[in-house]
Amino acid sequence: MIRRLFYMALGAYLATWAQRRLRALKPDHLARRAADQVRGFADDVRDQASHRETELRARFGLDTVSSTQTHLPPNVRDGR
């Protein structure tokens, strides 16, 4: 009797676990999770690019537009 009750409870647990795992594999859930990961990656890339740009601007003294114009010869345009 106890053995049957144990196996019945084990079966119910495994069935619930399997349903949850299968529900997590639905296409809409996978798409949402992938979109969140891509969005997080893009945010990380933007943060790192901004940080690196700040480092380079500080290193080369490019904090103001007037400082970039003084380093260029008079006949060279700066791309604006």
PDB file with one MODEL, atoms N, CA, C and O in Angstrom:
MODEL        1
ATOM      1  N   MET A   1       0.817  -1.194   0.000  1.00  0.00           N
ATOM      2  CA  MET A   1       0.000   0.000   0.000  1.00  0.00           C
ATOM      3  C   MET A   1       0.864   1.263   0.000  1.00  0.00           C
ATOM      4  O   MET A   1       0.624   2.173  -0.794  1.00  0.00           O
ATOM      5  N   ILE A   2       1.864   1.328   0.881  1.00  0.00           N
ATOM      6  CA  ILE A   2       2.743   2.485   0.962  1.00  0.00           C
ATOM      7  C   ILE A   2       3.551   2.616  -0.331  1.00  0.00           C
ATOM      8  O   ILE A   2       3.782   3.720  -0.826  1.00  0.00           O
ATOM      9  N   ARG A   3       3.977   1.467  -0.867  1.00  0.00           N
ATOM     10  CA  ARG A   3       4.752   1.477  -2.100  1.00  0.00           C
ATOM     11  C   ARG A   3       3.918   2.058  -3.241  1.00  0.00           C
ATOM     12  O   ARG A   3       4.426   2.862  -4.023  1.00  0.00           O
ATOM     13  N   ARG A   4       2.679   1.676  -3.347  1.00  0.00           N
ATOM     14  CA  ARG A   4       1.801   2.199  -4.400  1.00  0.00           C
ATOM     15  C   ARG A   4       1.585   3.695  -4.232  1.00  0.00           C
ATOM     16  O   ARG A   4       1.601   4.445  -5.208  1.00  0.00           O
ATOM     17  N   LEU A   5       1.388   4.116  -3.016  1.00  0.00           N
ATOM     18  CA  LEU A   5       1.202   5.541  -2.753  1.00  0.00           C
ATOM     19  C   LEU A   5       2.472   6.327  -3.123  1.00  0.00           C
ATOM     20  O   LEU A   5       2.382   7.420  -3.683  1.00  0.00           O
ATOM     21  N   PHE A   6       3.633   5.780  -2.815  1.00  0.00           N
ATOM     22  CA  PHE A   6       4.902   6.425  -3.167  1.00  0.00           C
ATOM     23  C   PHE A   6       5.028   6.568  -4.676  1.00  0.00           C
ATOM     24  O   PHE A   6       5.364   7.644  -5.171  1.00  0.00           O
ATOM     25  N   TYR A   7       4.762   5.492  -5.413  1.00  0.00           N
ATOM     26  CA  TYR A   7       4.895   5.547  -6.868  1.00  0.00           C
ATOM     27  C   TYR A   7       3.835   6.443  -7.506  1.00  0.00           C
ATOM     28  O   TYR A   7       4.090   7.073  -8.532  1.00  0.00           O
ATOM     29  N   MET A   8       2.674   6.500  -6.914  1.00  0.00           N
ATOM     30  CA  MET A   8       1.645   7.390  -7.431  1.00  0.00           C
ATOM     31  C   MET A   8       2.069   8.853  -7.219  1.00  0.00           C
ATOM     32  O   MET A   8       1.896   9.678  -8.116  1.00  0.00           O
ATOM     33  N   ALA A   9       2.612   9.172  -6.065  1.00  0.00           N
ATOM     34  CA  ALA A   9       3.084  10.530  -5.790  1.00  0.00           C
ATOM     35  C   ALA A   9       4.273  10.871  -6.691  1.00  0.00           C
ATOM     36  O   ALA A   9       4.377  11.988  -7.197  1.00  0.00           O
ATOM     37  N   LEU A  10       5.165   9.904  -6.887  1.00  0.00           N
ATOM     38  CA  LEU A  10       6.308  10.123  -7.770  1.00  0.00           C
ATOM     39  C   LEU A  10       5.841  10.377  -9.200  1.00  0.00           C
ATOM     40  O   LEU A  10       6.371  11.260  -9.874  1.00  0.00           O
ATOM     41  N   GLY A  11       4.878   9.632  -9.660  1.00  0.00           N
ATOM     42  CA  GLY A  11       4.329   9.822 -11.000  1.00  0.00           C
ATOM     43  C   GLY A  11       3.668  11.186 -11.159  1.00  0.00           C
ATOM     44  O   GLY A  11       3.826  11.839 -12.191  1.00  0.00           O
ATOM     45  N   ALA A  12       2.933  11.614 -10.145  1.00  0.00           N
ATOM     46  CA  ALA A  12       2.288  12.929 -10.197  1.00  0.00           C
ATOM     47  C   ALA A  12       3.335  14.035 -10.241  1.00  0.00           C
ATOM     48  O   ALA A  12       3.186  15.013 -10.974  1.00  0.00           O
ATOM     49  N   TYR A  13       4.389  13.875  -9.456  1.00  0.00           N
ATOM     50  CA  TYR A  13       5.464  14.870  -9.453  1.00  0.00           C
ATOM     51  C   TYR A  13       6.148  14.927 -10.818  1.00  0.00           C
ATOM     52  O   TYR A  13       6.366  16.014 -11.354  1.00  0.00           O
ATOM     53  N   LEU A  14       6.484  13.778 -11.378  1.00  0.00           N
ATOM     54  CA  LEU A  14       7.154  13.747 -12.674  1.00  0.00           C
ATOM     55  C   LEU A  14       6.264  14.289 -13.789  1.00  0.00           C
ATOM     56  O   LEU A  14       6.752  14.952 -14.704  1.00  0.00           O
ATOM     57  N   ALA A  15       4.974  14.014 -13.719  1.00  0.00           N
ATOM     58  CA  ALA A  15       4.050  14.547 -14.722  1.00  0.00           C
ATOM     59  C   ALA A  15       3.992  16.075 -14.645  1.00  0.00           C
ATOM     60  O   ALA A  15       3.997  16.752 -15.673  1.00  0.00           O
ATOM     61  N   THR A  16       3.937  16.610 -13.437  1.00  0.00           N
ATOM     62  CA  THR A  16       3.918  18.064 -13.260  1.00  0.00           C
ATOM     63  C   THR A  16       5.220  18.685 -13.747  1.00  0.00           C
ATOM     64  O   THR A  16       5.207  19.721 -14.412  1.00  0.00           O
ATOM     65  N   TRP A  17       6.338  18.058 -13.422  1.00  0.00           N
ATOM     66  CA  TRP A  17       7.645  18.554 -13.855  1.00  0.00           C
ATOM     67  C   TRP A  17       7.746  18.534 -15.378  1.00  0.00           C
ATOM     68  O   TRP A  17       8.238  19.489 -15.981  1.00  0.00           O
ATOM     69  N   ALA A  18       7.282  17.451 -16.001  1.00  0.00           N
ATOM     70  CA  ALA A  18       7.351  17.345 -17.465  1.00  0.00           C
ATOM     71  C   ALA A  18       6.464  18.399 -18.133  1.00  0.00           C
ATOM     72  O   ALA A  18       6.850  18.982 -19.146  1.00  0.00           O
ATOM     73  N   GLN A  19       5.294  18.643 -17.576  1.00  0.00           N
ATOM     74  CA  GLN A  19       4.414  19.665 -18.149  1.00  0.00           C
ATOM     75  C   GLN A  19       5.056  21.045 -18.084  1.00  0.00           C
ATOM     76  O   GLN A  19       4.970  21.816 -19.040  1.00  0.00           O
ATOM     77  N   ARG A  20       5.688  21.357 -16.981  1.00  0.00           N
ATOM     78  CA  ARG A  20       6.344  22.658 -16.851  1.00  0.00           C
ATOM     79  C   ARG A  20       7.499  22.794 -17.828  1.00  0.00           C
ATOM     80  O   ARG A  20       7.695  23.854 -18.422  1.00  0.00           O
ATOM     81  N   ARG A  21       8.261  21.722 -17.994  1.00  0.00           N
ATOM     82  CA  ARG A  21       9.381  21.764 -18.940  1.00  0.00           C
ATOM     83  C   ARG A  21       8.874  21.915 -20.374  1.00  0.00           C
ATOM     84  O   ARG A  21       9.457  22.671 -21.151  1.00  0.00           O
ATOM     85  N   LEU A  22       7.810  21.220 -20.734  1.00  0.00           N
ATOM     86  CA  LEU A  22       7.253  21.331 -22.072  1.00  0.00           C
ATOM     87  C   LEU A  22       6.625  22.696 -22.304  1.00  0.00           C
ATOM     88  O   LEU A  22       6.694  23.235 -23.409  1.00  0.00           O
ATOM     89  N   ARG A  23       6.018  23.252 -21.278  1.00  0.00           N
ATOM     90  CA  ARG A  23       5.428  24.580 -21.399  1.00  0.00           C
ATOM     91  C   ARG A  23       6.516  25.632 -21.637  1.00  0.00           C
ATOM     92  O   ARG A  23       6.285  26.622 -22.330  1.00  0.00           O
ATOM     93  N   ALA A  24       7.695  25.415 -21.064  1.00  0.00           N
ATOM     94  CA  ALA A  24       8.803  26.353 -21.253  1.00  0.00           C
ATOM     95  C   ALA A  24       9.353  26.295 -22.673  1.00  0.00           C
ATOM     96  O   ALA A  24      10.055  27.213 -23.095  1.00  0.00           O
ATOM     97  N   LEU A  25       9.049  25.241 -23.413  1.00  0.00           N
ATOM     98  CA  LEU A  25       9.546  25.095 -24.773  1.00  0.00           C
ATOM     99  C   LEU A  25       8.583  25.614 -25.835  1.00  0.00           C
ATOM    100  O   LEU A  25       8.838  25.455 -27.028  1.00  0.00           O
ATOM    101  N   LYS A  26       7.487  26.227 -25.421  1.00  0.00           N
ATOM    102  CA  LYS A  26       6.550  26.785 -26.387  1.00  0.00           C
ATOM    103  C   LYS A  26       7.237  27.869 -27.204  1.00  0.00           C
ATOM    104  O   LYS A  26       8.107  28.571 -26.690  1.00  0.00           O
ATOM    105  N   PRO A  27       6.860  28.013 -28.462  1.00  0.00           N
ATOM    106  CA  PRO A  27       7.522  29.007 -29.324  1.00  0.00           C
ATOM    107  C   PRO A  27       7.445  30.437 -28.799  1.00  0.00           C
ATOM    108  O   PRO A  27       8.425  31.175 -28.898  1.00  0.00           O
ATOM    109  N   ASP A  28       6.309  30.844 -28.245  1.00  0.00           N
ATOM    110  CA  ASP A  28       6.216  32.227 -27.766  1.00  0.00           C
ATOM    111  C   ASP A  28       7.131  32.458 -26.570  1.00  0.00           C
ATOM    112  O   ASP A  28       7.698  33.540 -26.418  1.00  0.00           O
ATOM    113  N   HIS A  29       7.274  31.448 -25.726  1.00  0.00           N
ATOM    114  CA  HIS A  29       8.162  31.586 -24.574  1.00  0.00           C
ATOM    115  C   HIS A  29       9.618  31.641 -25.034  1.00  0.00           C
ATOM    116  O   HIS A  29      10.402  32.439 -24.519  1.00  0.00           O
ATOM    117  N   LEU A  30       9.977  30.805 -25.990  1.00  0.00           N
ATOM    118  CA  LEU A  30      11.351  30.812 -26.508  1.00  0.00           C
ATOM    119  C   LEU A  30      11.669  32.128 -27.201  1.00  0.00           C
ATOM    120  O   LEU A  30      12.765  32.667 -27.044  1.00  0.00           O
ATOM    121  N   ALA A  31      10.716  32.644 -27.965  1.00  0.00           N
ATOM    122  CA  ALA A  31      10.935  33.906 -28.669  1.00  0.00           C
ATOM    123  C   ALA A  31      11.112  35.051 -27.675  1.00  0.00           C
ATOM    124  O   ALA A  31      11.979  35.904 -27.858  1.00  0.00           O
ATOM    125  N   ARG A  32      10.303  35.069 -26.639  1.00  0.00           N
ATOM    126  CA  ARG A  32      10.399  36.128 -25.628  1.00  0.00           C
ATOM    127  C   ARG A  32      11.737  36.058 -24.906  1.00  0.00           C
ATOM    128  O   ARG A  32      12.374  37.084 -24.664  1.00  0.00           O
ATOM    129  N   ARG A  33      12.159  34.851 -24.566  1.00  0.00           N
ATOM    130  CA  ARG A  33      13.428  34.679 -23.866  1.00  0.00           C
ATOM    131  C   ARG A  33      14.599  35.077 -24.772  1.00  0.00           C
ATOM    132  O   ARG A  33      15.548  35.710 -24.311  1.00  0.00           O
ATOM    133  N   ALA A  34      14.536  34.711 -26.050  1.00  0.00           N
ATOM    134  CA  ALA A  34      15.598  35.081 -26.990  1.00  0.00           C
ATOM    135  C   ALA A  34      15.639  36.597 -27.187  1.00  0.00           C
ATOM    136  O   ALA A  34      16.716  37.191 -27.243  1.00  0.00           O
ATOM    137  N   ALA A  35      14.473  37.216 -27.291  1.00  0.00           N
ATOM    138  CA  ALA A  35      14.425  38.671 -27.459  1.00  0.00           C
ATOM    139  C   ALA A  35      15.004  39.374 -26.236  1.00  0.00           C
ATOM    140  O   ALA A  35      15.710  40.372 -26.371  1.00  0.00           O
ATOM    141  N   ASP A  36      14.712  38.866 -25.059  1.00  0.00           N
ATOM    142  CA  ASP A  36      15.270  39.456 -23.844  1.00  0.00           C
ATOM    143  C   ASP A  36      16.788  39.329 -23.819  1.00  0.00           C
ATOM    144  O   ASP A  36      17.481  40.260 -23.407  1.00  0.00           O
ATOM    145  N   GLN A  37      17.307  38.193 -24.253  1.00  0.00           N
ATOM    146  CA  GLN A  37      18.754  38.001 -24.273  1.00  0.00           C
ATOM    147  C   GLN A  37      19.415  38.915 -25.296  1.00  0.00           C
ATOM    148  O   GLN A  37      20.469  39.491 -25.024  1.00  0.00           O
ATOM    149  N   VAL A  38      18.809  39.050 -26.460  1.00  0.00           N
ATOM    150  CA  VAL A  38      19.367  39.937 -27.485  1.00  0.00           C
ATOM    151  C   VAL A  38      19.321  41.382 -27.008  1.00  0.00           C
ATOM    152  O   VAL A  38      20.271  42.136 -27.219  1.00  0.00           O
ATOM    153  N   ARG A  39      18.228  41.771 -26.370  1.00  0.00           N
ATOM    154  CA  ARG A  39      18.098  43.127 -25.851  1.00  0.00           C
ATOM    155  C   ARG A  39      19.153  43.391 -24.771  1.00  0.00           C
ATOM    156  O   ARG A  39      19.750  44.467 -24.731  1.00  0.00           O
ATOM    157  N   GLY A  40      19.376  42.420 -23.911  1.00  0.00           N
ATOM    158  CA  GLY A  40      20.403  42.564 -22.878  1.00  0.00           C
ATOM    159  C   GLY A  40      21.796  42.664 -23.475  1.00  0.00           C
ATOM    160  O   GLY A  40      22.618  43.454 -23.012  1.00  0.00           O
ATOM    161  N   PHE A  41      22.063  41.865 -24.502  1.00  0.00           N
ATOM    162  CA  PHE A  41      23.355  41.915 -25.173  1.00  0.00           C
ATOM    163  C   PHE A  41      23.575  43.273 -25.831  1.00  0.00           C
ATOM    164  O   PHE A  41      24.663  43.843 -25.742  1.00  0.00           O
ATOM    165  N   ALA A  42      22.543  43.787 -26.488  1.00  0.00           N
ATOM    166  CA  ALA A  42      22.657  45.093 -27.143  1.00  0.00           C
ATOM    167  C   ALA A  42      22.905  46.193 -26.108  1.00  0.00           C
ATOM    168  O   ALA A  42      23.685  47.111 -26.359  1.00  0.00           O
ATOM    169  N   ASP A  43      22.256  46.109 -24.963  1.00  0.00           N
ATOM    170  CA  ASP A  43      22.492  47.090 -23.899  1.00  0.00           C
ATOM    171  C   ASP A  43      23.937  47.020 -23.409  1.00  0.00           C
ATOM    172  O   ASP A  43      24.568  48.053 -23.183  1.00  0.00           O
ATOM    173  N   ASP A  44      24.461  45.811 -23.246  1.00  0.00           N
ATOM    174  CA  ASP A  44      25.854  45.655 -22.815  1.00  0.00           C
ATOM    175  C   ASP A  44      26.818  46.226 -23.844  1.00  0.00           C
ATOM    176  O   ASP A  44      27.803  46.871 -23.485  1.00  0.00           O
ATOM    177  N   VAL A  45      26.539  45.993 -25.114  1.00  0.00           N
ATOM    178  CA  VAL A  45      27.409  46.510 -26.176  1.00  0.00           C
ATOM    179  C   VAL A  45      27.383  48.030 -26.183  1.00  0.00           C
ATOM    180  O   VAL A  45      28.431  48.664 -26.311  1.00  0.00           O
ATOM    181  N   ARG A  46      26.204  48.622 -26.048  1.00  0.00           N
ATOM    182  CA  ARG A  46      26.110  50.084 -26.014  1.00  0.00           C
ATOM    183  C   ARG A  46      26.853  50.665 -24.810  1.00  0.00           C
ATOM    184  O   ARG A  46      27.531  51.685 -24.934  1.00  0.00           O
ATOM    185  N   ASP A  47      26.731  50.027 -23.660  1.00  0.00           N
ATOM    186  CA  ASP A  47      27.426  50.508 -22.474  1.00  0.00           C
ATOM    187  C   ASP A  47      28.941  50.438 -22.653  1.00  0.00           C
ATOM    188  O   ASP A  47      29.657  51.382 -22.319  1.00  0.00           O
ATOM    189  N   GLN A  48      29.421  49.321 -23.180  1.00  0.00           N
ATOM    190  CA  GLN A  48      30.859  49.163 -23.385  1.00  0.00           C
ATOM    191  C   GLN A  48      31.376  50.152 -24.438  1.00  0.00           C
ATOM    192  O   GLN A  48      32.460  50.714 -24.280  1.00  0.00           O
ATOM    193  N   ALA A  49      30.608  50.363 -25.502  1.00  0.00           N
ATOM    194  CA  ALA A  49      31.023  51.313 -26.547  1.00  0.00           C
ATOM    195  C   ALA A  49      31.085  52.729 -25.987  1.00  0.00           C
ATOM    196  O   ALA A  49      32.010  53.479 -26.297  1.00  0.00           O
ATOM    197  N   SER A  50      30.122  53.089 -25.179  1.00  0.00           N
ATOM    198  CA  SER A  50      30.115  54.417 -24.571  1.00  0.00           C
ATOM    199  C   SER A  50      31.307  54.587 -23.640  1.00  0.00           C
ATOM    200  O   SER A  50      31.962  55.628 -23.635  1.00  0.00           O
ATOM    201  N   HIS A  51      31.577  53.555 -22.856  1.00  0.00           N
ATOM    202  CA  HIS A  51      32.722  53.609 -21.937  1.00  0.00           C
ATOM    203  C   HIS A  51      34.030  53.736 -22.715  1.00  0.00           C
ATOM    204  O   HIS A  51      34.897  54.532 -22.353  1.00  0.00           O
ATOM    205  N   ARG A  52      34.170  52.959 -23.773  1.00  0.00           N
ATOM    206  CA  ARG A  52      35.394  53.004 -24.574  1.00  0.00           C
ATOM    207  C   ARG A  52      35.535  54.352 -25.282  1.00  0.00           C
ATOM    208  O   ARG A  52      36.641  54.884 -25.381  1.00  0.00           O
ATOM    209  N   GLU A  53      34.435  54.904 -25.769  1.00  0.00           N
ATOM    210  CA  GLU A  53      34.494  56.206 -26.424  1.00  0.00           C
ATOM    211  C   GLU A  53      34.938  57.277 -25.436  1.00  0.00           C
ATOM    212  O   GLU A  53      35.726  58.157 -25.781  1.00  0.00           O
ATOM    213  N   THR A  54      34.434  57.202 -24.208  1.00  0.00           N
ATOM    214  CA  THR A  54      34.844  58.152 -23.180  1.00  0.00           C
ATOM    215  C   THR A  54      36.338  58.031 -22.898  1.00  0.00           C
ATOM    216  O   THR A  54      37.037  59.036 -22.762  1.00  0.00           O
ATOM    217  N   GLU A  55      36.821  56.789 -22.810  1.00  0.00           N
ATOM    218  CA  GLU A  55      38.257  56.578 -22.585  1.00  0.00           C
ATOM    219  C   GLU A  55      39.087  57.173 -23.726  1.00  0.00           C
ATOM    220  O   GLU A  55      40.080  57.858 -23.481  1.00  0.00           O
ATOM    221  N   LEU A  56      38.684  56.913 -24.962  1.00  0.00           N
ATOM    222  CA  LEU A  56      39.443  57.421 -26.105  1.00  0.00           C
ATOM    223  C   LEU A  56      39.396  58.939 -26.193  1.00  0.00           C
ATOM    224  O   LEU A  56      40.399  59.577 -26.511  1.00  0.00           O
ATOM    225  N   ARG A  57      38.227  59.522 -25.910  1.00  0.00           N
ATOM    226  CA  ARG A  57      38.128  60.984 -25.948  1.00  0.00           C
ATOM    227  C   ARG A  57      39.028  61.611 -24.885  1.00  0.00           C
ATOM    228  O   ARG A  57      39.669  62.631 -25.136  1.00  0.00           O
ATOM    229  N   ALA A  58      39.076  61.007 -23.712  1.00  0.00           N
ATOM    230  CA  ALA A  58      39.940  61.532 -22.659  1.00  0.00           C
ATOM    231  C   ALA A  58      41.411  61.336 -23.020  1.00  0.00           C
ATOM    232  O   ALA A  58      42.239  62.205 -22.746  1.00  0.00           O
ATOM    233  N   ARG A  59      41.731  60.220 -23.624  1.00  0.00           N
ATOM    234  CA  ARG A  59      43.126  59.923 -23.977  1.00  0.00           C
ATOM    235  C   ARG A  59      43.663  60.884 -25.041  1.00  0.00           C
ATOM    236  O   ARG A  59      44.800  61.346 -24.952  1.00  0.00           O
ATOM    237  N   PHE A  60      42.842  61.179 -26.037  1.00  0.00           N
ATOM    238  CA  PHE A  60      43.295  62.015 -27.139  1.00  0.00           C
ATOM    239  C   PHE A  60      42.851  63.469 -27.014  1.00  0.00           C
ATOM    240  O   PHE A  60      43.109  64.269 -27.913  1.00  0.00           O
ATOM    241  N   GLY A  61      42.195  63.821 -25.923  1.00  0.00           N
ATOM    242  CA  GLY A  61      41.780  65.201 -25.708  1.00  0.00           C
ATOM    243  C   GLY A  61      40.698  65.655 -26.643  1.00  0.00           C
ATOM    244  O   GLY A  61      40.723  66.800 -27.095  1.00  0.00           O
ATOM    245  N   LEU A  62      39.753  64.811 -26.951  1.00  0.00           N
ATOM    246  CA  LEU A  62      38.682  65.149 -27.892  1.00  0.00           C
ATOM    247  C   LEU A  62      37.378  65.477 -27.176  1.00  0.00           C
ATOM    248  O   LEU A  62      36.300  65.123 -27.652  1.00  0.00           O
ATOM    249  N   ASP A  63      37.470  66.145 -26.046  1.00  0.00           N
ATOM    250  CA  ASP A  63      36.267  66.425 -25.273  1.00  0.00           C
ATOM    251  C   ASP A  63      35.410  67.528 -25.879  1.00  0.00           C
ATOM    252  O   ASP A  63      34.198  67.559 -25.662  1.00  0.00           O
ATOM    253  N   THR A  64      36.020  68.427 -26.629  1.00  0.00           N
ATOM    254  CA  THR A  64      35.250  69.517 -27.232  1.00  0.00           C
ATOM    255  C   THR A  64      35.469  69.528 -28.738  1.00  0.00           C
ATOM    256  O   THR A  64      36.466  69.006 -29.236  1.00  0.00           O
ATOM    257  N   VAL A  65      34.541  70.119 -29.443  1.00  0.00           N
ATOM    258  CA  VAL A  65      34.632  70.198 -30.897  1.00  0.00           C
ATOM    259  C   VAL A  65      35.744  71.154 -31.294  1.00  0.00           C
ATOM    260  O   VAL A  65      36.429  70.913 -32.288  1.00  0.00           O
ATOM    261  N   SER A  66      35.941  72.224 -30.552  1.00  0.00           N
ATOM    262  CA  SER A  66      36.968  73.203 -30.900  1.00  0.00           C
ATOM    263  C   SER A  66      38.370  72.596 -30.815  1.00  0.00           C
ATOM    264  O   SER A  66      39.257  72.983 -31.575  1.00  0.00           O
ATOM    265  N   SER A  67      38.573  71.650 -29.900  1.00  0.00           N
ATOM    266  CA  SER A  67      39.896  71.039 -29.798  1.00  0.00           C
ATOM    267  C   SER A  67      40.171  70.135 -30.993  1.00  0.00           C
ATOM    268  O   SER A  67      41.330  69.971 -31.375  1.00  0.00           O
ATOM    269  N   THR A  68      39.136  69.541 -31.595  1.00  0.00           N
ATOM    270  CA  THR A  68      39.370  68.704 -32.766  1.00  0.00           C
ATOM    271  C   THR A  68      39.668  69.552 -33.981  1.00  0.00           C
ATOM    272  O   THR A  68      40.418  69.124 -34.858  1.00  0.00           O
ATOM    273  N   GLN A  69      39.103  70.739 -34.057  1.00  0.00           N
ATOM    274  CA  GLN A  69      39.328  71.591 -35.208  1.00  0.00           C
ATOM    275  C   GLN A  69      40.710  72.209 -35.194  1.00  0.00           C
ATOM    276  O   GLN A  69      41.222  72.560 -36.257  1.00  0.00           O
ATOM    277  N   THR A  70      41.338  72.357 -34.036  1.00  0.00           N
ATOM    278  CA  THR A  70      42.662  72.953 -33.982  1.00  0.00           C
ATOM    279  C   THR A  70      43.732  71.980 -34.450  1.00  0.00           C
ATOM    280  O   THR A  70      44.796  72.410 -34.897  1.00  0.00           O
ATOM    281  N   HIS A  71      43.475  70.665 -34.359  1.00  0.00           N
ATOM    282  CA  HIS A  71      44.467  69.685 -34.755  1.00  0.00           C
ATOM    283  C   HIS A  71      44.434  69.392 -36.256  1.00  0.00           C
ATOM    284  O   HIS A  71      45.364  68.777 -36.776  1.00  0.00           O
ATOM    285  N   LEU A  72      43.406  69.808 -36.946  1.00  0.00           N
ATOM    286  CA  LEU A  72      43.269  69.518 -38.365  1.00  0.00           C
ATOM    287  C   LEU A  72      43.902  70.620 -39.203  1.00  0.00           C
ATOM    288  O   LEU A  72      43.817  71.795 -38.847  1.00  0.00           O
ATOM    289  N   PRO A  73      44.530  70.255 -40.301  1.00  0.00           N
ATOM    290  CA  PRO A  73      45.019  71.293 -41.233  1.00  0.00           C
ATOM    291  C   PRO A  73      43.826  72.047 -41.805  1.00  0.00           C
ATOM    292  O   PRO A  73      42.717  71.515 -41.820  1.00  0.00           O
ATOM    293  N   PRO A  74      44.028  73.270 -42.276  1.00  0.00           N
ATOM    294  CA  PRO A  74      42.894  74.098 -42.708  1.00  0.00           C
ATOM    295  C   PRO A  74      42.132  73.521 -43.903  1.00  0.00           C
ATOM    296  O   PRO A  74      40.953  73.838 -44.065  1.00  0.00           O
ATOM    297  N   ASN A  75      42.746  72.692 -44.741  1.00  0.00           N
ATOM    298  CA  ASN A  75      42.047  72.187 -45.915  1.00  0.00           C
ATOM    299  C   ASN A  75      41.407  70.822 -45.682  1.00  0.00           C
ATOM    300  O   ASN A  75      40.838  70.264 -46.620  1.00  0.00           O
ATOM    301  N   VAL A  76      41.474  70.253 -44.467  1.00  0.00           N
ATOM    302  CA  VAL A  76      40.906  68.942 -44.188  1.00  0.00           C
ATOM    303  C   VAL A  76      39.583  69.133 -43.448  1.00  0.00           C
ATOM    304  O   VAL A  76      39.493  69.872 -42.468  1.00  0.00           O
ATOM    305  N   ARG A  77      38.560  68.438 -43.953  1.00  0.00           N
ATOM    306  CA  ARG A  77      37.248  68.525 -43.299  1.00  0.00           C
ATOM    307  C   ARG A  77      37.133  67.397 -42.291  1.00  0.00           C
ATOM    308  O   ARG A  77      37.736  66.339 -42.468  1.00  0.00           O
ATOM    309  N   ASP A  78      36.362  67.617 -41.235  1.00  0.00           N
ATOM    310  CA  ASP A  78      36.240  66.618 -40.182  1.00  0.00           C
ATOM    311  C   ASP A  78      35.029  65.701 -40.352  1.00  0.00           C
ATOM    312  O   ASP A  78      34.685  64.987 -39.410  1.00  0.00           O
ATOM    313  N   GLY A  79      34.379  65.689 -41.493  1.00  0.00           N
ATOM    314  CA  GLY A  79      33.292  64.763 -41.754  1.00  0.00           C
ATOM    315  C   GLY A  79      31.915  65.264 -41.400  1.00  0.00           C
ATOM    316  O   GLY A  79      30.947  64.509 -41.491  1.00  0.00           O
ATOM    317  N   ARG A  80      31.798  66.505 -41.001  1.00  0.00           N
ATOM    318  CA  ARG A  80      30.468  67.028 -40.670  1.00  0.00           C
ATOM    319  C   ARG A  80      29.891  67.789 -41.802  1.00  0.00           C
ATOM    320  O   ARG A  80      28.776  68.300 -41.697  1.00  0.00           O
TER     321      ARG A  80
ENDMDL
END
